[in-house]
Amino acid sequence: MEPGSSAAKFPATATESGEMAIVAFTDMAALVRWEPNPASVLCFSCDKFFESVLTTSAVEAWINPVGFAGGRVFRREMEALAQGRLPQY
């Protein structure tokens, strides 16, 4: 976080359509596969992470984008997870 700020700066990338996707990792090994020399690390609970992401213009969150276990979480799913609920399909 920036000194004196409550806004976290998340790593981001672009979706295939050019919209913003936040990138997140479940552990250091997953992070290092994406960025071998990370400058900093923020740790969040799931609900707080998605609550924070919803304050951005991100349309997706990419969890562990490099490796074996990961996936994409879409904005409507983030809204449920930020409230501690499972997404309804």
FENSULWO-V591829 format. One record per residue. N is the residue number from 1. RES is the residue in one small letter. D_FIRST is the distance of its C-alpha to the first C-alpha in whole Angstrom. Layout:
{{N,RES,D_FIRST} {N,RES,D_FIRST}}
This chain:
{{1,m,0} {2,e,4} {3,p,6} {4,g,8} {5,s,7} {6,s,7} {7,a,6} {8,a,5} {9,k,6} {10,f,9} {11,p,12} {12,a,15} {13,t,19} {14,a,22} {15,t,24} {16,e,28} {17,s,28} {18,g,26} {19,e,23} {20,m,19} {21,a,19} {22,i,15} {23,v,16} {24,a,15} {25,f,17} {26,t,19} {27,d,19} {28,m,18} {29,a,22} {30,a,21} {31,l,18} {32,v,20} {33,r,23} {34,w,20} {35,e,18} {36,p,20} {37,n,18} {38,p,14} {39,a,12} {40,s,9} {41,v,10} {42,l,8} {43,c,11} {44,f,12} {45,s,16} {46,c,18} {47,d,18} {48,k,14} {49,f,13} {50,f,16} {51,e,15} {52,s,12} {53,v,14} {54,l,16} {55,t,15} {56,t,15} {57,s,18} {58,a,18} {59,v,22} {60,e,21} {61,a,19} {62,w,20} {63,i,20} {64,n,21} {65,p,23} {66,v,24} {67,g,27} {68,f,29} {69,a,27} {70,g,25} {71,g,25} {72,r,24} {73,v,23} {74,f,24} {75,r,23} {76,r,26} {77,e,25} {78,m,21} {79,e,22} {80,a,25} {81,l,22} {82,a,20} {83,q,23} {84,g,24} {85,r,27} {86,l,28} {87,p,28} {88,q,32} {89,y,34}}
